[in-house]
Amino acid sequence: MGFVRSLIKRIPSTPALPSLEDLSNEKDRFTPRLSFFKRRIRLKGNSKISVPLGAVLLFPCIVIILIVVLIVRHPSSPGGLMMPAGAPPAIRKISEQYDKVFVTGCLEPQTNGPRANAALVILARNQELEGVVQSIKSMERHFNRWFHYPYVFLNDGDFNTTFKETILNHTSAPVEFGKIDPTMWGYPDWVNIDTAREGIRKQGDAAIMYGGMESYHHMCRFYSGFFYKHELLQKYDWYWRIEPEIKYFCDITYDPFIHMERANKTYGFTIAVKELKETVPNIFRYASAYKRVNNLTSQGLWEMFAEPASAAEDVSLPGENPKYKKPLPEEILSSEPGQGGVPDVDPEAMEGETYNMCHFWSNFEIARLDWFRSKEYNDFFDMMDRSGGFWMERWGDAPIHSLAAGALLAPQNIHYFRDIGYRHTTIQHCPANAPGNRQLARPPFLEMTTKDEKKRKEEDEYWETWDPVKENGVGCRCKCDTDIVDVEGKQGSCLDEWVNVAGGWASA
């Protein structure tokens, strides 16, 4: 019995319940703290209507919470990705009606397989050597160490010995160096040079990007209508364009040229973006005129670059309406401007369409050279060239290639290299890695141009680990830069425009 008593003494006692008096005192203690929020404020200085200060402070908080909830729950909002339940896949699949990824994930490279008649083409100058080396090292690491396609370097001047020797040290593939003929670079004989230079000067004064750089205009015209005519490219059927200072993020373990041939593709891209409107104010007029003059109807790709003009809904003259009554002079004077007369017409509209500024970003492109050499493409280029837009405006080769493709090709002729991670300047596309067993072990690439052995190993070890795989991912051992947002996440992307003509989204 004594044991039980001692045990009960050790059990902590339950505190007594508070009395009504204690509760009243507790309430009085908290009341001064809450009285501040009970203070009433008038809506106006002399108004008899007042509301508690707490309600005034609480109302904006409720509004902010509601706005956040609506944003997160909206299906088109990026915030939807934060919702764990019922969220769509992180990567949406595109319809395969006209085009599909050639290889999902990695393959064992066919180092002894067939090769296409193709070349890797680089336009560069001696002073761009450092940027060219960056591009070559990336190209060799991620693709050409297995496939050994030849390089063709072009320059409007002469390559010096340092440039040539450095390039030859960075690749075991065949290399050719060529000079661009003056007839392909510079002003054509039918152009008034003083007028053209004045047009370029005005673009510089207007701060149009690259508009004041004469050499940039020459480069755009060369890549629009002459590169495929260069003597060093005459023996090739395909080309892959490479720019200085580019970077690849994924291993390309298959041959894009062979797959393009097998799929009967003509043109391949990895990024589609909108052009700066001030650089091409009249380009669509001439592209649309070419299409009209040659009685061309769209094969389904033109719609990627053209959209109905706002004024195209009803462009008929008032007199063509049987119910139309011609207004009297006094009625015209008393009416609002624009009423009873000819309807306003969009000055940028052609055939009821306007240019949406979309184009394939041509600093990466893989294409058939026989398409560029075709009569249809060269007729298109000649018409655009004769307009003077390469001088009086800053037409780039990207919208030229794209609008020509829109007029002459169909969606099934185009391939979207969704699996190739690529960056140039501040624009990049980098795919997620394919899931399952599609990621294979990576063979080391210890290129010998880096003399410091430790640094050489560190360069290769960086690529030994890659980004996590994701549902609907397509890449092979991709490791993306994280300092910028992918182009698909930016406002200027034209991915949706491509998807619309390619068959639409296959997943939500």
C-alpha positions as CSV (number, residue, x, y, z in Angstrom):
1,M,0.0,0.0,0.0
2,G,2.8,2.3,0.8
3,F,4.3,1.6,-2.7
4,V,1.0,2.8,-4.3
5,R,0.9,6.0,-2.3
6,S,4.5,6.9,-3.2
7,L,3.7,6.3,-6.9
8,I,0.7,8.6,-6.8
9,K,2.8,11.3,-5.2
10,R,5.2,11.1,-8.2
11,I,2.4,11.6,-10.7
12,P,2.2,15.3,-11.6
13,S,-1.1,16.9,-10.5
14,T,-3.6,18.2,-13.0
15,P,-3.9,22.0,-12.8
16,A,-7.2,23.3,-11.5
17,L,-9.7,24.6,-14.1
18,P,-9.8,28.4,-14.2
19,S,-12.7,30.1,-12.5
20,L,-15.1,32.5,-14.2
21,E,-13.3,35.3,-12.4
22,D,-9.9,34.2,-13.8
23,L,-11.3,34.1,-17.4
24,S,-12.7,37.6,-17.0
25,N,-9.3,38.9,-15.9
26,E,-7.6,37.1,-18.9
27,K,-10.1,38.7,-21.3
28,D,-9.4,42.1,-19.8
29,R,-5.7,41.6,-20.3
30,F,-6.0,40.9,-24.1
31,T,-8.7,43.5,-24.8
32,P,-6.2,46.5,-24.9
33,R,-4.2,44.7,-27.5
34,L,-7.2,44.1,-29.8
35,S,-8.8,47.5,-29.2
36,F,-6.4,49.1,-31.8
37,F,-8.1,47.0,-34.6
38,K,-11.6,47.8,-33.3
39,R,-11.0,51.5,-33.8
40,R,-13.4,52.8,-36.5
41,I,-12.3,55.1,-39.3
42,R,-14.5,57.3,-41.4
43,L,-14.6,56.7,-45.2
44,K,-14.5,60.5,-45.7
45,G,-13.6,63.3,-43.5
46,N,-17.2,64.4,-42.7
47,S,-18.9,61.0,-43.4
48,K,-21.1,59.3,-40.8
49,I,-20.1,55.9,-42.2
50,S,-17.2,54.2,-40.5
51,V,-15.6,50.8,-40.6
52,P,-13.3,49.0,-38.2
53,L,-9.6,49.5,-38.9
54,G,-9.1,45.7,-38.8
55,A,-11.5,45.2,-41.7
56,V,-9.6,47.8,-43.7
57,L,-6.3,46.0,-43.1
58,L,-7.7,42.6,-43.7
59,F,-9.5,43.3,-47.0
60,P,-6.3,43.8,-49.2
61,C,-4.8,40.7,-47.7
62,I,-7.9,38.6,-48.8
63,V,-7.7,40.1,-52.3
64,I,-4.0,39.2,-52.7
65,I,-4.7,35.6,-51.5
66,L,-7.5,35.2,-54.0
67,I,-5.4,36.5,-56.8
68,V,-2.5,34.1,-56.0
69,V,-5.0,31.2,-55.8
70,L,-6.5,32.1,-59.2
71,I,-3.0,32.3,-60.8
72,V,-1.8,29.0,-59.4
73,R,-5.0,27.2,-60.4
74,H,-5.3,28.7,-63.9
75,P,-4.5,25.9,-66.5
76,S,-2.4,28.2,-68.7
77,S,-0.3,29.5,-65.8
78,P,3.2,28.3,-65.0
79,G,2.0,28.3,-61.5
80,G,0.0,25.2,-62.4
81,L,3.3,23.3,-62.3
82,M,3.3,23.9,-58.5
83,M,0.1,21.9,-58.0
84,P,1.0,18.3,-57.1
85,A,-2.4,16.8,-57.7
86,G,-3.6,16.4,-61.3
87,A,-0.7,18.4,-62.8
88,P,0.1,17.8,-66.4
89,P,3.5,16.3,-67.5
90,A,6.4,18.7,-67.2
91,I,7.1,18.4,-70.9
92,R,4.3,18.4,-73.5
93,K,4.4,16.0,-76.4
94,I,3.9,17.3,-79.9
95,S,1.8,15.6,-82.5
96,E,3.7,13.2,-84.8
97,Q,1.4,13.8,-87.7
98,Y,4.1,15.5,-89.8
99,D,7.3,15.2,-87.8
100,K,8.8,13.3,-84.8
101,V,12.0,13.1,-82.9
102,F,14.5,10.9,-84.8
103,V,16.1,9.4,-81.7
104,T,14.8,9.6,-78.1
105,G,17.7,9.4,-75.7
106,C,21.1,7.9,-76.6
107,L,22.3,5.3,-79.1
108,E,25.7,3.6,-79.5
109,P,27.2,5.8,-82.3
110,Q,27.6,4.0,-85.6
111,T,31.2,5.1,-86.1
112,N,31.5,2.9,-89.2
113,G,28.1,3.4,-90.6
114,P,27.1,5.2,-93.8
115,R,27.7,8.9,-94.1
116,A,25.8,11.6,-96.0
117,N,27.4,13.9,-98.5
118,A,27.5,16.8,-96.0
119,A,29.6,19.5,-94.5
120,L,29.8,21.6,-91.3
121,V,29.9,25.2,-92.5
122,I,31.4,28.2,-90.5
123,L,31.6,31.8,-91.7
124,A,34.2,33.5,-89.6
125,R,37.1,36.0,-89.6
126,N,40.6,35.7,-88.1
127,Q,39.7,37.8,-85.1
128,E,36.9,35.4,-84.2
129,L,39.3,32.5,-83.6
130,E,38.6,32.2,-79.9
131,G,34.8,31.9,-80.4
132,V,35.3,29.5,-83.3
133,V,37.5,27.2,-81.1
134,Q,34.7,27.3,-78.5
135,S,32.2,26.1,-81.1
136,I,34.6,23.4,-82.5
137,K,35.3,22.0,-79.1
138,S,31.6,21.7,-78.3
139,M,30.8,20.2,-81.7
140,E,33.6,17.6,-81.4
141,R,32.7,16.7,-77.9
142,H,29.0,16.2,-78.5
143,F,28.9,14.9,-82.1
144,N,31.8,15.0,-84.5
145,R,34.3,12.9,-82.5
146,W,32.1,9.9,-83.7
147,F,31.1,11.0,-87.2
148,H,34.0,13.0,-88.6
149,Y,32.1,15.2,-91.0
150,P,34.3,17.7,-92.8
151,Y,34.4,21.4,-91.9
152,V,34.3,24.2,-94.5
153,F,35.5,27.6,-93.3
154,L,34.5,30.7,-95.3
155,N,35.8,34.3,-94.9
156,D,35.4,37.5,-97.0
157,G,39.1,37.9,-96.4
158,D,42.1,35.5,-96.2
159,F,42.5,33.2,-93.2
160,N,45.9,33.6,-91.6
161,T,48.3,30.8,-90.7
162,T,47.5,31.0,-87.0
163,F,43.8,30.5,-87.6
164,K,44.3,27.5,-89.9
165,E,46.8,25.8,-87.6
166,T,44.7,26.3,-84.6
167,I,41.6,24.8,-86.2
168,L,43.5,21.8,-87.5
169,N,44.7,21.1,-84.0
170,H,41.2,20.9,-82.7
171,T,39.7,18.3,-85.0
172,S,40.8,15.2,-86.9
173,A,38.1,15.7,-89.5
174,P,38.9,17.1,-92.9
175,V,39.0,20.9,-93.1
176,E,38.8,23.3,-96.0
177,F,39.3,27.1,-96.0
178,G,37.8,29.3,-98.6
179,K,37.5,32.9,-99.5
180,I,34.2,34.5,-100.6
181,D,34.2,36.0,-104.0
182,P,33.5,39.8,-104.1
183,T,30.4,39.1,-106.2
184,M,28.9,37.3,-103.3
185,W,29.9,39.8,-100.6
186,G,29.3,43.5,-100.8
187,Y,27.1,45.7,-103.0
188,P,25.8,44.3,-106.3
189,D,26.5,46.4,-109.4
190,W,22.8,47.4,-109.8
191,V,22.7,49.1,-106.3
192,N,23.4,52.8,-105.8
193,I,26.1,52.4,-103.2
194,D,25.7,56.0,-101.7
195,T,22.0,55.4,-101.3
196,A,22.6,52.0,-99.7
197,R,25.1,53.4,-97.3
198,E,22.8,56.2,-96.4
199,G,20.1,53.7,-95.6
200,I,22.5,51.8,-93.3
201,R,23.6,55.0,-91.6
202,K,20.0,55.9,-90.8
203,Q,19.5,52.5,-89.3
204,G,22.5,53.1,-87.1
205,D,21.1,56.5,-86.0
206,A,17.8,54.8,-85.2
207,A,19.7,52.3,-82.9
208,I,18.3,49.3,-84.9
209,M,20.2,46.3,-83.7
210,Y,23.2,45.7,-86.1
211,G,21.5,48.1,-88.5
212,G,24.4,50.4,-88.7
213,M,27.0,47.7,-89.4
214,E,27.7,47.5,-93.1
215,S,29.4,44.0,-92.7
216,Y,26.3,42.6,-91.0
217,H,24.2,43.6,-94.0
218,H,26.7,41.8,-96.3
219,M,26.6,38.7,-94.1
220,C,22.8,38.5,-94.1
221,R,22.7,38.8,-97.9
222,F,25.4,36.2,-98.3
223,Y,23.7,33.7,-96.1
224,S,20.3,34.5,-97.8
225,G,21.4,33.9,-101.4
226,F,25.0,33.0,-102.0
227,F,26.6,30.6,-99.5
228,Y,25.2,27.6,-101.3
229,K,26.9,28.8,-104.5
230,H,30.4,28.9,-103.1
231,E,32.7,26.6,-105.0
232,L,33.7,24.6,-101.8
233,L,30.1,23.7,-101.2
234,Q,29.3,22.6,-104.7
235,K,30.2,19.0,-104.1
236,Y,27.9,18.6,-101.0
237,D,24.2,17.8,-100.7
238,W,23.7,18.9,-97.1
239,Y,25.1,21.5,-94.7
240,W,25.0,22.1,-91.0
241,R,25.6,25.8,-90.1
242,I,27.9,26.6,-87.1
243,E,28.5,30.0,-85.6
244,P,31.3,31.2,-83.5
245,E,30.6,31.2,-79.7
246,I,27.9,28.5,-79.7
247,K,27.4,25.7,-77.2
248,Y,25.8,22.3,-77.4
249,F,24.3,20.7,-74.2
250,C,23.5,17.1,-75.3
251,D,25.3,14.3,-76.9
252,I,24.1,13.7,-80.5
253,T,24.7,10.0,-80.9
254,Y,23.0,9.6,-84.3
255,D,23.6,11.1,-87.7
256,P,21.1,13.9,-88.3
257,F,22.0,14.0,-92.1
258,I,21.2,10.3,-92.6
259,H,17.9,10.6,-90.6
260,M,16.9,13.7,-92.6
261,E,17.5,11.8,-95.8
262,R,15.5,8.8,-94.7
263,A,12.6,11.0,-93.5
264,N,12.6,13.0,-96.7
265,K,13.2,16.2,-94.8
266,T,14.4,19.5,-96.4
267,Y,15.1,21.8,-93.5
268,G,15.8,21.3,-89.8
269,F,15.7,23.8,-86.9
270,T,16.0,23.8,-83.1
271,I,14.8,27.3,-82.2
272,A,12.0,29.5,-83.6
273,V,11.7,33.0,-82.3
274,K,10.2,36.4,-83.3
275,E,12.2,38.9,-85.3
276,L,12.6,42.5,-84.2
277,K,9.8,44.4,-86.0
278,E,11.9,47.4,-86.8
279,T,14.4,45.4,-88.8
280,V,11.9,44.0,-91.3
281,P,9.0,46.5,-91.7
282,N,8.4,45.6,-95.4
283,I,9.7,42.1,-95.8
284,F,6.3,40.5,-95.7
285,R,5.0,42.7,-98.5
286,Y,7.6,41.2,-100.9
287,A,7.4,37.6,-99.7
288,S,3.6,37.7,-100.0
289,A,3.9,39.3,-103.5
290,Y,6.2,36.5,-104.6
291,K,3.6,34.0,-103.5
292,R,0.9,35.9,-105.3
293,V,2.8,36.5,-108.5
294,N,3.7,32.8,-108.8
295,N,0.1,31.6,-107.9
296,L,1.4,29.7,-104.9
297,T,-1.0,28.3,-102.4
298,S,0.1,27.4,-98.9
299,Q,1.0,23.8,-98.2
300,G,0.4,24.3,-94.6
301,L,3.6,25.9,-93.4
302,W,2.9,29.5,-94.5
303,E,0.4,29.8,-91.6
304,M,3.3,29.6,-89.1
305,F,4.5,33.0,-90.2
306,A,1.3,34.7,-91.3
307,E,-1.8,35.7,-89.4
308,P,-5.1,37.3,-90.4
309,A,-5.0,41.0,-90.4
310,S,-7.4,42.8,-88.0
311,A,-8.7,44.8,-91.0
312,A,-9.1,41.7,-93.1
313,E,-12.5,40.8,-91.7
314,D,-14.4,43.0,-94.1
315,V,-12.4,44.9,-96.6
316,S,-15.2,45.3,-99.2
317,L,-16.0,48.8,-100.3
318,P,-19.2,50.4,-99.0
319,G,-20.5,50.7,-102.5
320,E,-20.4,46.9,-102.9
321,N,-23.0,46.5,-100.3
322,P,-26.5,46.5,-101.9
323,K,-28.0,48.2,-98.8
324,Y,-25.4,51.0,-98.9
325,K,-26.7,54.5,-99.6
326,K,-24.3,57.1,-100.6
327,P,-24.2,59.8,-98.0
328,L,-25.0,63.4,-98.8
329,P,-22.2,66.0,-98.5
330,E,-23.7,67.5,-95.4
331,E,-24.0,64.1,-93.8
332,I,-20.3,63.4,-94.5
333,L,-19.4,66.7,-92.8
334,S,-21.5,66.0,-89.8
335,S,-20.5,62.3,-89.4
336,E,-17.6,61.0,-87.3
337,P,-14.3,60.5,-89.1
338,G,-14.2,57.2,-91.0
339,Q,-17.9,56.8,-91.1
340,G,-19.6,56.5,-94.5
341,G,-16.3,56.3,-96.4
342,V,-13.7,53.6,-97.3
343,P,-12.8,51.4,-94.3
344,D,-9.4,51.7,-92.8
345,V,-6.8,49.2,-94.2
346,D,-3.9,47.9,-92.2
347,P,-0.8,49.3,-93.9
348,E,1.2,46.2,-93.1
349,A,-1.5,43.7,-94.4
350,M,-0.9,41.8,-97.6
351,E,-3.7,39.6,-99.0
352,G,-5.5,40.0,-95.7
353,E,-2.5,38.7,-93.7
354,T,0.3,40.2,-91.6
355,Y,3.7,38.9,-90.6
356,N,3.8,37.6,-87.0
357,M,7.6,38.0,-87.0
358,C,8.2,34.3,-86.5
359,H,11.2,32.7,-88.1
360,F,13.5,29.7,-87.7
361,W,16.7,30.9,-86.0
362,S,19.1,30.1,-88.8
363,N,22.4,30.3,-87.0
364,F,21.5,26.6,-86.4
365,E,20.1,24.9,-89.4
366,I,20.6,21.6,-91.2
367,A,19.3,21.7,-94.7
368,R,19.4,20.3,-98.2
369,L,21.6,22.4,-100.4
370,D,19.6,21.4,-103.5
371,W,16.6,23.3,-102.1
372,F,18.6,26.5,-101.8
373,R,19.9,25.9,-105.3
374,S,16.4,25.3,-106.7
375,K,15.0,27.8,-109.3
376,E,12.0,28.5,-106.9
377,Y,14.2,29.5,-104.0
378,N,16.5,31.6,-106.2
379,D,13.6,33.4,-107.8
380,F,12.3,34.2,-104.3
381,F,15.7,35.5,-103.2
382,D,16.1,37.6,-106.4
383,M,12.8,39.3,-105.8
384,M,13.6,40.0,-102.2
385,D,17.1,41.2,-103.1
386,R,15.9,43.6,-105.8
387,S,13.6,45.2,-103.3
388,G,16.6,46.8,-101.6
389,G,15.6,45.5,-98.2
390,F,19.1,44.1,-97.4
391,W,20.3,47.8,-97.3
392,M,17.4,50.1,-96.7
393,E,16.2,47.8,-93.9
394,R,18.1,45.2,-91.9
395,W,16.7,41.9,-93.3
396,G,18.3,38.9,-91.8
397,D,18.8,35.5,-93.5
398,A,16.6,33.9,-90.9
399,P,13.3,35.5,-92.0
400,I,14.4,35.1,-95.6
401,H,14.9,31.3,-95.2
402,S,11.7,31.0,-93.2
403,L,9.4,32.9,-95.5
404,A,10.8,31.0,-98.5
405,A,10.1,27.7,-96.6
406,G,6.6,28.9,-95.8
407,A,5.9,29.7,-99.5
408,L,7.6,26.6,-101.0
409,L,7.5,23.8,-98.4
410,A,5.1,21.9,-96.2
411,P,5.2,21.0,-92.5
412,Q,6.3,17.4,-93.3
413,N,9.4,18.8,-95.0
414,I,10.5,20.4,-91.8
415,H,12.2,18.7,-88.8
416,Y,12.3,20.2,-85.3
417,F,15.5,19.0,-83.6
418,R,13.8,19.1,-80.2
419,D,16.5,16.7,-78.8
420,I,19.5,19.0,-79.6
421,G,20.4,21.4,-76.9
422,Y,21.9,24.6,-78.3
423,R,22.8,28.1,-77.2
424,H,24.0,31.2,-79.0
425,T,24.3,34.5,-77.2
426,T,21.5,34.6,-74.6
427,I,19.1,32.4,-76.4
428,Q,19.0,28.6,-75.7
429,H,17.0,25.5,-76.2
430,C,17.8,22.6,-73.9
431,P,15.7,19.5,-73.7
432,A,15.1,17.3,-70.7
433,N,16.8,13.9,-70.7
434,A,14.8,10.9,-71.9
435,P,13.6,8.6,-69.1
436,G,14.0,4.8,-68.7
437,N,17.1,3.1,-70.0
438,R,17.7,5.6,-72.7
439,Q,20.7,7.2,-71.0
440,L,23.9,5.3,-71.8
441,A,27.3,5.5,-70.2
442,R,29.3,8.3,-71.7
443,P,32.8,7.6,-73.2
444,P,35.4,10.2,-72.0
445,F,36.6,12.9,-74.4
446,L,40.0,14.1,-73.4
447,E,40.8,16.4,-76.3
448,M,44.5,17.2,-76.4
449,T,44.5,20.9,-77.2
450,T,44.2,21.7,-73.5
451,K,47.8,21.3,-72.4
452,D,47.1,21.4,-68.7
453,E,46.2,17.8,-67.9
454,K,44.3,18.7,-64.7
455,K,42.2,21.3,-66.6
456,R,41.6,18.8,-69.4
457,K,40.2,16.2,-67.0
458,E,38.1,18.8,-65.3
459,E,36.5,19.9,-68.6
460,D,35.5,16.3,-69.3
461,E,34.4,15.5,-65.8
462,Y,31.9,18.4,-66.0
463,W,30.0,16.3,-68.6
464,E,30.2,13.1,-66.7
465,T,27.0,13.9,-64.8
466,W,23.9,15.2,-66.6
467,D,20.5,16.6,-65.7
468,P,17.8,14.3,-64.3
469,V,15.5,12.5,-66.7
470,K,11.9,13.7,-67.0
471,E,8.7,12.3,-68.4
472,N,8.5,13.0,-72.2
473,G,12.1,14.0,-72.2
474,V,14.0,13.3,-75.4
475,G,17.6,14.4,-74.8
476,C,20.8,12.3,-74.5
477,R,23.0,13.2,-71.5
478,C,22.0,16.8,-71.6
479,K,23.5,19.3,-69.1
480,C,21.8,22.6,-69.5
481,D,23.0,26.1,-68.6
482,T,21.0,27.5,-65.8
483,D,21.9,31.2,-66.0
484,I,19.2,31.9,-68.5
485,V,15.6,30.7,-69.2
486,D,15.1,28.5,-72.2
487,V,13.6,30.2,-75.2
488,E,10.4,28.3,-74.9
489,G,9.8,30.0,-71.6
490,K,10.1,33.5,-73.1
491,Q,7.6,35.7,-74.7
492,G,9.3,35.8,-78.1
493,S,9.2,32.0,-78.7
494,C,7.4,30.7,-81.8
495,L,7.1,27.1,-80.5
496,D,3.3,27.4,-80.4
497,E,3.2,28.6,-84.0
498,W,5.2,25.6,-85.1
499,V,3.1,23.2,-83.1
500,N,-0.1,24.6,-84.7
501,V,1.0,23.8,-88.2
502,A,2.7,20.5,-87.1
503,G,-0.5,18.9,-85.9
504,G,-1.0,20.4,-82.4
505,W,-0.1,19.2,-78.9
506,A,-0.4,15.5,-78.3
507,S,-0.5,15.9,-74.5
508,A,-2.0,18.5,-72.2
